[in-house]
Amino acid sequence: MYRKRLLAVATTVVLVCAVHAAVADEATRRKDVEVGDTYNLRHATGVVTDQSKDMLRIPEGYVGGGDFTVAKTPPVVDFAPIRGLIPEFFPEDNVGLWSQWGEVTKGPNGRFYMATGDHRCKDGHIIITEYDPAAKEQRIVVDVGKVCGWKPGEYVDGKIHGRMDILPDGTLVAATWLGRDVTQDDLDHGYVNGGRLITYNVNTGRTVFHGIPFVGDSWPYHSIDTQTGLMVAVGNDRCFMAYNVLEDKLHYGGRVPSGMVWNPRAMLLDERTGRAYSTDTEPDKVHSFQFDTSDHHFVEYNPATNGFRKLDCIIPLNPGTGLASNLRAYTMRRTPDDFFWCMDYQGTMFKFYPEQERTELVGVNWEKDGVYTSSMAMSADCRFIYYVFSDHGHAHRWGTPVVQYNTETGERKVIAFLAPYYHKKYGYIAGGTFGLELSADDSLLVIHMNGMFGPWSDKSAYNNCGIFAVHIPESER
C-alpha cells in the first residue's frame, strides 16, 4: 500500500512540471493573485522585514511526524517576490509556469544569484536575478532571451535547472534546459535541441553568449569546476557534456559509455580532484521518481582521463521504506573527514566517501520515511546543514519549515515555519525550493522559493517565485 502511495506522489512530481494545475485558467489566476497580493509586493521595491514568534508555532492541524525541535528565537526574515516576470500572466494557448529549479549561487561580492523561467518552449523566458542582502534590493542582471537573441514566437528553452557557479574572476556560468522531452512539433517550429551556454561577470557586468556547445541535448543538471573552468552537464536525452568555458572547448559530448546511464538530477563535483559523481540509473527511469530495491551505484567522470567508471558503492536503502532511489541533494564540499553529506530522492540521508568508494546510512531528513529534497547548504564548520523539503510546490502542507540539521547530534530543528505566517500577512504561499545558500559567515540563509499569491490551497504553489533571506539568530547556531 505504501509503495502505491509513493508511485502516486511520483506521478504528481512529474506532472507538475508540465501542467498548470493551481487554477482553471489565467483569468482566474490573475484575479487570485491580485486579490491575494494585498500589499502589492509584486510591483513594489525592496523587501518587507518581519520577526515574529508566530513563525515558530507548529501549524494548526499539523499531521506530520514530531521528531523535531523548534527554535526559541524567531529569525528576522526579509521577503520579496521575484520582480520583472514578463509576461506575468500568459495567453491561454501558451500557458507557462514561472518557477525556479536550480541552486542559489553566492558571489564573491556578497550577493546571491538565482534563475527563474516560465517553463515554456514557444516564447520561453529565463532571467537571472541578483539579490543584494545589504541593500535588500534585487535586479535582473541577465535576460537570457536577449543574450541569446531569441525572437518573439521562437521555440526555445524555458529554464535553468542546474547549478550556476562562479569562477575566481567573477564569471558566472549557466546552461539552459527545455524542461521536458523534445517533440516533433518543437523541431517543426525551429527548436534547436541544444542547451545554450552563457556567462555573466558579477564584477564587470559583461555577459557573453557561448552558443550551443553540444547540439543534441539540453541540460537538466550541470556544475562547473571553478578552478579549471570545466562545465560538466547531464542531458535530458541521456547525453553527457564536459565543456571548458575558459577554452571554449568541448572535451566530451555524447552518451555515457559502458552501458551506464547518468542520473540527470545530480552532478556532484569534487573540486579537490575535479571528478564528478552521480548515480547509475536505467534508460526507462531517467526521469522517474519511482523507488525500488535495485542497486543505485555511484558513477564517476574523471576529466584527467576523459573517462567514466562505476564505483563499488551504492545508495543505502531507506530505513523506513526499505527502498532506494537516485542521488539528489549533496553538500558542495567535503567535510574534514573526507565525505559529502547526501540525500536521495526519498530524503534518505547518507555519507559518501569518494576515495573509499563507500556510503554510510545516517537516517532520513524528515518524518519517518524522508521527504524529497534537492538542495542543502552546509555551514563553514560543517556543524549544520540547512534545507527546505518537499521542493515541488508542496512544502506548505507542512508549513514550509526551514530545517537546521545538526550533523553532530542528528537534531532536526525548525528555524521558522514560513507558510502560515506569510500567507496570513501577505497572501503568499511558500511552496518549496530547489535552491538555497548561506552567507560567508553563516548568519544568513537565502532561499529562492516557488510560491504564489492567492487563496490557500493544498495544490502545488508556483508562478510567483520569491526571495526569503532568513537571518539565523546567533543563539540558534
NORPEMO-V972481 format. One record per residue. RES is the residue in one small letter. PHI is phi in whole degrees, -180 to 180 (* if undefined). PSI is psi as a letter, one per 40 degrees, with the letter a starting at -180 (NA if undefined). OMEGA is omega in degrees with one decimal (none if undefined). Layout:
# NORPEMO-V972481
{{RES PHI PSI OMEGA} {RES PHI PSI OMEGA}}
This chain:
# NORPEMO-V972481
{{m * d 179.9} {y -64 d 179.4} {r -60 d 178.5} {k -63 d 179.6} {r -66 d 177.6} {l -62 d 179.9} {l -65 d 177.8} {a -66 d 177.0} {v -63 d 179.9} {a -60 d 178.7} {t -62 d 178.6} {t -61 d -179.0} {v -60 d -179.4} {v -70 d -173.9} {l -70 d -175.9} {v -64 d 178.6} {c -71 d -171.5} {a -115 e -175.6} {v -121 i 179.7} {h -110 g -165.3} {a -90 e -170.6} {a -69 d -178.4} {v -137 i -175.4} {a -73 d -177.3} {d -157 i -176.5} {e -71 d 176.9} {a -63 d 177.3} {t -67 d 179.1} {r -62 d 179.2} {r -57 d -179.8} {k -63 d -179.6} {d -62 d -178.3} {v -66 d -176.8} {e -67 d 175.8} {v -75 d -176.3} {g -70 d -178.3} {d -80 g -170.9} {t -66 d -179.9} {y -98 e -178.7} {n 53 f -177.6} {l -67 d -178.5} {r -64 d -175.6} {h -115 e 178.6} {a -94 a 173.1} {t -127 i 177.7} {g 69 a -176.5} {v -134 i 164.4} {v -104 i -175.4} {t -119 h -177.0} {d -137 i 168.6} {q -146 h -175.3} {s -152 i 175.5} {k -67 e 176.1} {d -62 d 178.0} {m -68 e -177.8} {l -99 e 179.9} {r -83 h 174.3} {i -64 h -174.4} {p -54 i 178.9} {e -59 h -179.3} {g 76 e -178.8} {y -58 h -175.0} {v -114 e -178.9} {g -79 a 178.9} {g -69 i -175.5} {g -108 e -176.2} {d -85 g 176.8} {f -157 i 173.8} {t -112 i 178.4} {v -122 h 179.8} {a -57 i 179.2} {k -89 d -179.1} {t -112 h -179.9} {p -71 i 177.6} {p -79 i 164.4} {v -83 h -177.0} {v -125 h 171.7} {d -99 h -177.4} {f -136 i 171.0} {a -158 i 172.5} {p -72 i 172.0} {i -64 h -176.6} {r -109 i 178.3} {g 85 f 178.4} {l -82 h -176.5} {i -126 h 2.2} {p -81 i 177.5} {e -68 d 177.0} {f -120 i -169.0} {f -108 i 170.9} {p -68 i -173.6} {e -64 d 179.3} {d -90 e 178.9} {n -155 g -175.9} {v -75 h 178.3} {g -108 a -178.4} {l -152 g 177.9} {w -60 h -171.3} {s -163 i 175.7} {q -123 h -173.4} {w -134 e -175.5} {g -120 i -177.7} {e -73 i 169.6} {v -91 h -176.4} {t -112 h 178.2} {k -92 h -179.1} {g -92 i 177.5} {p -68 e 178.9} {n -92 e -179.9} {g 82 e 178.7} {r -100 i -175.1} {f -121 i -174.5} {y -125 h -174.6} {m -151 i -176.6} {a -113 i 177.5} {t -128 h 179.1} {g -134 i -177.8} {d -97 e 172.3} {h 61 f 175.9} {r -108 i 171.3} {c -100 d 174.2} {k -72 h -179.6} {d 65 f -179.5} {g -61 i 179.1} {h -128 h 174.2} {i -137 h 174.6} {i -128 i 171.3} {i -115 h -177.3} {t -106 h 173.3} {e -104 h 174.9} {y -115 h 179.1} {d -104 h -176.0} {p -71 d 178.4} {a -73 d 178.6} {a -83 e -176.2} {k 57 f -179.4} {e -130 i 175.0} {q -125 i 173.8} {r -154 i 175.2} {i -78 h -179.7} {v -102 d 177.7} {v -139 h 165.9} {d -99 h -171.3} {v -59 d 179.9} {g -61 d 178.7} {k -67 d 179.9} {v -64 d -177.8} {c -83 e -180.0} {g 77 f 178.8} {w -68 i -178.3} {k -109 i 178.2} {p -55 h 179.9} {g 85 e -177.8} {e -74 i 177.4} {y -93 h -170.5} {v -143 a 177.7} {d -78 i -173.8} {g -121 e -179.6} {k -166 i 164.1} {i -110 h -169.0} {h -112 e -175.1} {g -100 a -179.5} {r -104 h 172.4} {m -79 h 179.4} {d -121 i -175.4} {i -122 h 179.5} {l -75 i -176.9} {p -57 d 179.9} {d -85 e 178.3} {g 96 e -178.3} {t -83 h 175.1} {l -86 h -176.8} {v -121 h -179.6} {a -150 i 176.7} {a -134 i -173.0} {t -103 i 175.7} {w -138 i 175.6} {l -64 d 179.2} {g 106 e -179.4} {r -168 a 175.3} {d -67 i 175.8} {v -78 h 178.6} {t -106 i 176.9} {q -63 d 178.1} {d -62 d 176.7} {d -59 d -178.4} {l -65 d 179.0} {d -64 d 179.5} {h -99 e 171.2} {g 93 e 178.5} {y -65 h 176.6} {v -100 h -175.1} {n -76 g 178.5} {g -177 h -179.4} {g -65 h 178.5} {r -85 i -179.1} {l -111 h 178.6} {i -132 i 172.1} {t -131 i 178.7} {y -141 h 179.5} {n -89 h -174.6} {v -72 e 178.8} {n -90 d -174.7} {t -104 e -176.7} {g 82 e -178.4} {r -74 h 179.4} {t -116 h -177.8} {v -132 h 172.5} {f -95 h -176.8} {h -96 e 177.1} {g 79 a 179.0} {i -113 h -175.5} {p -63 d -178.3} {f -142 h 178.4} {v -81 h 179.6} {g 132 e 178.6} {d -165 i 170.1} {s -121 i -154.1} {w -118 h 174.8} {p -63 d 177.2} {y -151 i 176.9} {h -154 i 172.3} {s -141 i -177.9} {i -128 h 172.7} {d -76 h -174.4} {t -70 e 179.4} {q -82 d -175.7} {t -109 e -176.8} {g 84 e -178.6} {l -86 h 172.8} {m -89 h 173.3} {v -116 h -172.8} {a -140 i 176.2} {v -113 h -171.6} {g -98 i 176.7} {n -62 d -177.6} {d -102 f 171.9} {r 74 e 176.6} {c -86 i 178.8} {f -132 h 178.8} {m -130 h 169.2} {a -123 h -172.7} {y -135 h 179.8} {n -90 h -175.3} {v -75 d 177.3} {l -76 d 179.4} {e -97 e -170.1} {d 48 f -175.2} {k -134 h 176.3} {l -84 h 179.6} {h -92 d 177.8} {y -152 h 175.6} {g -154 h -179.3} {g 148 a 179.8} {r -68 i 174.7} {v -72 h -176.4} {p -77 a 172.6} {s 63 f 175.5} {g 75 e 179.5} {m -86 i 173.8} {v -125 h -175.5} {w -75 h 177.2} {n -56 h -173.2} {p -84 e 177.3} {r -119 e -179.5} {a -155 h 173.3} {m -149 g -178.7} {l -77 h -177.3} {l -103 h 178.8} {d -94 h -176.0} {e -71 e 175.3} {r -69 d -178.2} {t -116 e -176.2} {g 82 e -177.7} {r -87 i -179.2} {a -114 i -175.9} {y -134 i 169.2} {s -156 a 175.6} {t -123 i 178.5} {d -80 h 178.0} {t -128 a -179.6} {e -106 i -176.0} {p -52 d -177.5} {d -86 e 179.7} {k -122 e -177.3} {v -58 d -179.8} {h -115 f -177.4} {s -94 i 175.6} {f -108 f 177.9} {q -79 i -179.4} {f -111 i -178.0} {d -153 a -178.8} {t -105 e -179.8} {s -74 i 179.5} {d -79 h 174.9} {h -106 g -176.8} {h -74 i 169.2} {f -71 i 175.4} {v -124 i -172.9} {e -134 i 168.7} {y -114 h -179.6} {n -110 h -178.1} {p -66 d 179.8} {a -66 d 179.7} {t -109 e -174.6} {n 56 f -174.8} {g -125 i -178.0} {f -122 i 171.4} {r -157 i 177.2} {k -95 h -179.4} {l -86 i -178.8} {d -77 d -173.2} {c -89 i -178.4} {i -129 i 173.7} {i -68 h 178.4} {p -66 i 175.4} {l -70 i 177.4} {n -64 h -176.4} {p -66 d 179.4} {g -90 d -175.4} {t -92 d -174.8} {g 73 e -177.5} {l -117 i -179.7} {a -129 i 176.8} {s -154 a -175.0} {n -81 i 175.1} {l -65 h 177.0} {r -130 d -176.5} {a -112 i -179.1} {y -166 i 175.3} {t -76 i -175.5} {m -83 e 179.0} {r -146 i 177.4} {r -75 i 169.5} {t -84 i 175.6} {p -59 e 178.5} {d -92 e 171.2} {d 68 f 173.3} {f -133 i 172.7} {f -103 h 168.5} {w -78 h -175.2} {c -139 i 170.2} {m -137 i 172.8} {d -94 a -176.6} {y -61 d -177.8} {q -87 e -171.6} {g 93 e 171.9} {t -67 h -178.8} {m -101 h -179.6} {f -157 i 177.0} {k -106 i 178.5} {f -122 h 179.1} {y -105 h -174.7} {p -60 d -176.4} {e -64 d -178.4} {q -81 e -175.7} {e 50 f -173.5} {r -140 i 171.0} {t -120 i -178.7} {e -138 h 179.7} {l -65 h 175.7} {v -111 d -178.5} {g 158 b 178.0} {v -131 i -174.5} {n -86 d -178.6} {w -167 i -178.1} {e 56 a 179.3} {k -96 e -177.2} {d -119 e -178.7} {g 90 i -179.6} {v -137 i -178.9} {y -52 h -179.1} {t -146 h -175.1} {s -118 e -176.9} {s -141 h 177.1} {m -144 i -179.1} {a -121 h -176.8} {m -108 h 179.8} {s -67 i -175.0} {a -60 d -179.8} {d -89 e 177.5} {c 66 e -177.6} {r -81 d -176.2} {f -124 i 170.6} {i -121 h 179.6} {y -113 i 176.5} {y -160 i 171.4} {v -123 h -172.9} {f -89 i -179.4} {s 62 g -170.8} {d -65 d -169.0} {h -78 f 171.4} {g 77 e -175.5} {h -120 e -175.6} {a -63 d -177.7} {h -67 e 176.0} {r -64 d 175.6} {w -103 e -176.7} {g 94 e -176.1} {t 51 g 178.7} {p -76 h 169.2} {v -90 h -170.7} {v -101 h 170.8} {q -110 h -179.5} {y -102 h 178.8} {n -86 h -175.1} {t -71 e 179.9} {e -89 d -175.1} {t -110 e -176.2} {g 81 e 179.4} {e -68 h 173.4} {r -108 h -175.8} {k -118 h 177.3} {v -87 h 177.7} {i -78 d 177.3} {a -168 i 166.5} {f -95 h -172.1} {l -84 d -168.7} {a -63 d -176.4} {p -61 d -176.7} {y -65 d -174.0} {y -75 d 175.3} {h -76 d -179.8} {k -64 d -173.9} {k -89 d -172.2} {y -120 e 179.9} {g 72 f -175.2} {y -111 h 175.7} {i -97 h 176.6} {a -85 h -168.7} {g -91 e -178.6} {g 139 i -172.4} {t -141 i 169.8} {f -109 e -177.8} {g -157 h 172.8} {l -152 i -177.2} {e -154 i 178.2} {l -92 i 171.7} {s -72 i -176.5} {a -61 d -179.0} {d -97 e 176.1} {d 67 e -177.8} {s -89 e -173.9} {l -131 h 175.6} {l -113 h -179.7} {v -100 h -176.4} {i -117 h 173.0} {h -96 h -166.6} {m -103 h 163.6} {n -79 h -178.6} {g -175 a 179.5} {m -159 i 169.5} {f -88 i 178.0} {g 142 a -179.0} {p -66 i -179.9} {w -62 h 178.9} {s -151 i 175.5} {d -81 e 179.0} {k -74 i -178.8} {s -63 i -175.3} {a -109 h 179.9} {y -139 i 169.9} {n 87 e 171.1} {n -127 g 179.5} {c -63 i -177.1} {g -139 i 175.3} {i -112 h 171.8} {f -114 h 175.5} {a -108 h -173.3} {v -97 h 178.4} {h -85 h -173.8} {i -77 h -180.0} {p -56 i -179.3} {e -60 d 180.0} {s -69 e -179.5} {e -100 e 179.3} {r -141 NA none}}
